[in-house]
């Protein structure tokens, strides 16, 4: 999954790929092996390949993330380039309530349930395409009205994934 991280007026390319029980993470030109485990609603455990381990607090609102660890706080925006492309298409065509697959792929995980209130930019599901996992985000604020796919489903580009009532 490819992202762009914005921090202190800088942009850093970020790539995350599943590897074994953890992840292979690229930050700029640097690659790291990391295990990232959810311990609670906001608490995470991060272990790097050199054995270094951190407990951290992670708050997220849309694309804005705030991480606190070892007395330091970092705030950054994490942007999915596919969401930017989708936003451009919505500006051109209008944002209906149906969220469509931007490309063919396999639904890896559904992050919401019918009836869930979502904010624009919130993660709805993970779509794997070309060996990359892409977070499909809400194009508008609203309530998830219907989900048309299941985890493990394969979809064509343009397929209806879910419906949001705004």
C-alpha positions as CSV (number, residue, x, y, z in Angstrom):
1,X,0.0,0.0,0.0
2,X,1.5,3.4,-1.0
3,X,1.0,6.6,0.9
4,X,2.3,10.1,1.1
5,X,3.1,11.4,4.6
6,X,2.9,15.2,5.2
7,X,4.9,16.4,8.2
8,X,6.3,19.9,8.8
9,X,5.7,21.0,5.2
10,X,7.5,18.0,3.9
11,X,6.2,15.0,1.9
12,X,7.6,11.5,2.4
13,X,6.8,8.5,0.3
14,X,5.6,5.6,2.4
15,X,5.0,2.0,1.3
16,X,3.7,-0.8,3.5
17,X,3.7,-4.5,2.5
18,X,2.7,-7.5,4.6
19,X,5.7,-9.7,5.3
20,X,5.3,-12.8,7.5
21,X,3.5,-11.8,10.7
22,X,4.6,-8.1,10.3
23,X,5.2,-5.5,7.6
24,X,8.0,-4.3,5.4
25,X,7.8,-0.5,5.5
26,X,9.6,2.0,3.3
27,X,10.0,5.6,4.6
28,X,11.6,7.6,1.8
29,X,14.6,5.6,0.8
30,X,14.8,3.5,4.1
31,X,13.2,0.0,4.5
32,X,12.3,-1.4,7.9
33,X,10.8,-4.7,9.1
34,X,8.2,-4.0,11.7
35,X,5.5,-5.8,13.8
36,X,2.6,-3.6,14.6
37,X,0.0,-4.9,17.0
38,X,-3.2,-3.3,18.3
39,X,-3.4,-3.6,22.0
40,X,-6.4,-1.5,22.7
41,X,-8.6,1.2,21.0
42,X,-5.6,3.6,20.7
43,X,-2.7,1.7,22.1
44,X,-0.3,-0.1,19.7
45,X,2.9,-2.0,20.1
46,X,5.6,-1.5,17.5
47,X,8.7,-3.8,17.3
48,X,11.4,-3.2,14.7
49,X,13.7,-5.8,13.2
50,X,16.6,-4.8,15.4
51,X,14.5,-5.8,18.5
52,X,13.6,-2.3,19.5
53,X,10.1,-2.2,20.9
54,X,7.8,0.8,21.5
55,X,4.4,1.2,23.0
56,X,2.5,4.1,21.4
57,X,-0.8,5.9,21.5
58,X,-2.3,6.5,18.0
59,X,-5.3,8.8,17.3
60,X,-6.7,9.2,13.8
61,X,-9.3,11.5,12.4
62,X,-9.7,11.0,8.6
63,X,-6.2,11.4,7.2
64,X,-4.7,13.1,10.3
65,X,-2.7,11.0,12.6
66,X,-1.2,11.8,16.0
67,X,1.2,9.4,17.6
68,X,2.6,9.7,21.1
69,X,5.5,7.6,22.3
70,X,8.3,8.0,24.8
71,X,7.1,11.5,25.8
72,X,7.1,12.8,22.2
73,X,4.1,13.6,20.1
74,X,4.1,13.6,16.3
75,X,1.2,14.8,14.1
76,X,1.1,14.1,10.4
77,X,-1.3,13.6,7.5
78,X,-1.2,10.2,5.7
79,X,-2.7,10.4,2.2
80,X,-3.6,7.6,-0.1
81,X,-2.8,8.7,-3.6
82,X,-5.7,6.7,-4.9
83,X,-8.0,8.7,-2.8
84,X,-6.6,11.9,-4.3
85,X,-7.3,10.5,-7.8
86,X,-10.8,9.4,-6.7
87,X,-11.4,12.9,-5.3
88,X,-10.5,14.5,-8.7
89,X,-12.9,12.2,-10.4
90,X,-15.6,13.1,-7.9
91,X,-15.0,16.8,-8.5
92,X,-15.6,16.1,-12.2
93,X,-18.6,13.7,-11.9
94,X,-20.2,14.5,-8.5
95,X,-20.0,12.3,-5.4
96,X,-23.0,9.9,-5.5
97,X,-23.6,7.7,-2.5
98,X,-22.2,4.5,-4.1
99,X,-18.5,3.9,-3.5
100,X,-17.0,2.0,-6.4
101,X,-13.8,0.0,-6.8
102,X,-11.1,2.2,-8.4
103,X,-9.6,-0.9,-10.0
104,X,-10.0,-4.7,-10.1
105,X,-8.9,-6.5,-7.0
106,X,-9.7,-8.6,-3.9
107,X,-11.5,-7.3,-0.8
108,X,-9.1,-8.1,2.0
109,X,-10.9,-6.5,4.9
110,X,-14.1,-4.5,5.5
111,X,-13.5,-1.8,8.1
112,X,-17.1,-0.6,8.7
113,X,-20.5,-2.1,9.3
114,X,-23.9,-1.1,8.0
115,X,-25.2,1.8,10.2
116,X,-21.7,3.1,10.9
117,X,-21.2,6.9,10.8
118,X,-18.2,7.8,8.7
119,X,-16.3,11.1,8.0
120,X,-14.9,12.0,4.6
121,X,-11.5,10.2,4.3
122,X,-12.3,7.5,6.9
123,X,-11.2,4.0,5.9
124,X,-14.0,1.8,4.6
125,X,-12.3,-1.3,3.3
126,X,-8.9,-2.7,2.1
127,X,-8.7,-3.6,-1.6
128,X,-5.7,-5.6,-2.8
129,X,-4.7,-5.0,-6.4
130,X,-1.4,-5.9,-8.1
131,X,0.0,-7.2,-4.7
132,X,-0.6,-3.8,-3.1
133,X,-3.2,-3.2,-0.3
134,X,-5.2,0.0,-0.8
135,X,-7.5,1.6,1.7
136,X,-10.7,2.7,0.1
137,X,-11.9,5.9,1.9
138,X,-15.2,7.5,2.4
139,X,-15.8,10.3,-0.2
140,X,-18.3,12.1,2.0
141,X,-19.5,12.3,5.6
142,X,-22.5,10.1,6.2
143,X,-23.8,6.7,7.3
144,X,-22.9,3.4,5.7
145,X,-26.3,2.2,4.3
146,X,-25.3,-1.0,2.6
147,X,-22.2,-3.1,1.9
148,X,-22.3,-5.0,-1.4
149,X,-19.1,-7.1,-1.0
150,X,-17.6,-9.5,1.5
151,X,-14.0,-10.1,2.7
152,X,-12.3,-12.3,0.1
153,X,-14.6,-11.2,-2.7
154,X,-12.9,-10.3,-6.1
155,X,-14.3,-7.2,-7.8
156,X,-13.9,-5.6,-11.2
157,X,-12.9,-1.9,-11.6
158,X,-16.0,0.2,-11.1
159,X,-17.9,-2.4,-9.1
160,X,-20.2,-1.1,-6.4
161,X,-18.6,-1.7,-3.0
162,X,-20.9,0.1,-0.5
163,X,-23.4,2.9,-0.2
164,X,-23.2,5.9,2.0
165,X,-26.2,8.1,2.8
166,X,-25.0,11.7,3.4
